[in-house]
Amino acid sequence: MQCDYFDTARCRSCALMGTAYSGQLATKQARCEAALGPAAQWEPPFASRPERFRNKAKLVIGGDRAAPTVGILDRAGHGVDLRHCGLYEEGLAEAVLQVPDLVRDLGLVPYDVPRRTGELKHVLVTHSPASELMVRFVLRSPGQLGRVRRGLGVVRDRLPGARVVSANLQPTHAAVLEGPEEVVLTEEQELLMPVNEVRLRLRTRSFFQTNTEVAAGLYRQARVWIDDLDPASLWDLYCGVGGFALHGLLRPDGTPRDVVGVEVSDEAVESARAAAAELPGASRFLAGEVTTHLHTAPPPDLVIVNPPRRGIGPDLAGWLETSGVEHVLYSSCNVDSLAADLARMPSLTPVRARLFDMFPQTPHLEVLTLLRRT
């Protein structure tokens, strides 16, 4: 992939830009194999499109009301316009091009970091396979909330696919993407995210992978390995909006498994429950810390974990080691924390694994690993 922003040093976020994509994949595969050791049987890497793969734009707003920039900030805190970034998938790329005009139309004042003046800090846009959008305006205070509320028609004129529009309040002067308060301005609260045959639902604070095509491949692979094991019961810990749980809910013959998802985010749990209501079976999604659920019921046949970058940590790893659970399906975005967790679970051996390249042009990756008790 060639990028003018990278070549002119305006943006260096993509650290592997200019490296052949085949070389990127080979390096990531070698890192994963080193972390997991020699026991696992590896599937071929699941490659991404090297460009036009991102479903989410996290746009820092700079400049001024007459000439806003969308992209990032330079070291001095001034806006760098990256509206033609080549990572955005079709549909999202078109939406991003409309954002500067939308900011002007709404009369929003970009936040000036060096001077600590202005209101609009970020615009966050998520694009679904159904060509719908979630648009979030991150404001310093409620001062310009009314402009966004009154301008919903303008937002929809500029972004016809806008299904969910919200304002997030982030009052602190810090490098923080969003704040604690969210005001949803549309009747619709959720962005529908069809992935394979499952209609996932994203609320404003819901996490979803940034690469929809590769996420769909990740869930399909997980379902194949789950079907091969055919567990009667499974837990999906750190379940988010239910991607793994809902893909593992039904057997190939359509009969349901006993599926429980656990997630700390109340919003994500509500979204998972709504998506599950469209499928047969009686899956359950519980809000709370993962470790609080471990002793509330007998262990299942299979545990799925999809933790944040820090990994599952010693408490959950220790429980898995002694629980008697026969198989663990571990999806990791950090091979270092994955290796540390595996060292805490010596009775659970990697037997199958596959790299999923969610983030081309960067060193980041996702690896799915099936562990079996030995």
C-alpha positions, 0 to 999 in steps of 0.5 A: 500500500502506498500512502502520501501521508506516510511518505510526507511524514504527516502521519506515521501511525502505520508503522509497517507502511511500505513493507510488502504485505506478504512480509508483514504476515510472515513476521506476525506468524513467526511472532505467534508461533514463538509465543505458542510454542511447537505443539499447535497445529496452525491453519494458514493466516487469515489475511485482510485486504491491505487497504480499505479495511477499517470500519471505524474512523476516530477523527481528531478535530482541529483547525477552526470553525471555518476550516476544520481538520479531521485526522490527528494532532501533530506534536504541537497539538495542531490538527493534521488533516487525513480525510483521504486516509486509505484505510477506511472501507468503502462507505466509511471513506465517503462519510469521512469526506463529509465530516469537515463540511458537517462541522461547518454546517453545524457551527461547531467550534473545534477544540484547540489543544494548545489554547484549551479553547473550543468545544468539538474534540473528536468525531467517531464514525462506525460503518456497518455492512448494511451501509449504516453509520453511528456518528458520535460527536465528542464535546468538551461541555454541553455548550454546543450539544444543542447545535448537534441536537437541532442539526440532526437533519443536517447530519442526515443530509450529509450522512444519509446512512446515519442511524445512531447519532450521539454526543459524548461529553469529555470535559478533561484536558487529556489525551482521552478519546471519550468521556463518561456521559453519552447523550443519544440524540436519535430514536435508534440506540443501536447500529446493526452489524450483520456478521455472517448470519448473526445480526450483532448490535452496537451501542455507543460504547460497544466494542467491535473489531475494526475489520469486519471481514476479518472479524467474520472470518474469526467467528467462522473459524471459532464456530468450526472448532466449536462444532468439531468439539460439540460441547453441550455447554460453553461460557463466553467470558469477556463476551462483548456484544456476543460475537463468539457466543452467538456464533457458537450457539447453534449446532449444524443441525440447528439445535442449541447449546447451553451458552452463557456470556459474561461482560462487564459492560451493561450496554454490551450485555443489553446488545448481546441479549437483543441479538440473541432474541433473534436466534433460537435457544436460551442463551444467557448474558450476564453483566459483571466482572468475569471472575465473579461468575466462576463459582456460581455454576459448574464449569462448562465443557468449553470456555471462550475468552476474548480479553483486552490486551492485558490478557486474562491474568492470574486469577482467571488463568488459575481458575481455568488451570484447576477447573477441569474444563477440557477445552479453552478457546482463547482469542488474543490481540497481544501475544505477550500477554497470551504467552504469560497466560499460557505459562499460568495454565500448564495443563492446557496445551495449544493444539490448534491456532490461526492468525487473523490479520485485523490490522494490516500496516501495523504490528498488531494482530489477533490470534485464535488458539484452541487449548486442550487439557493434557 
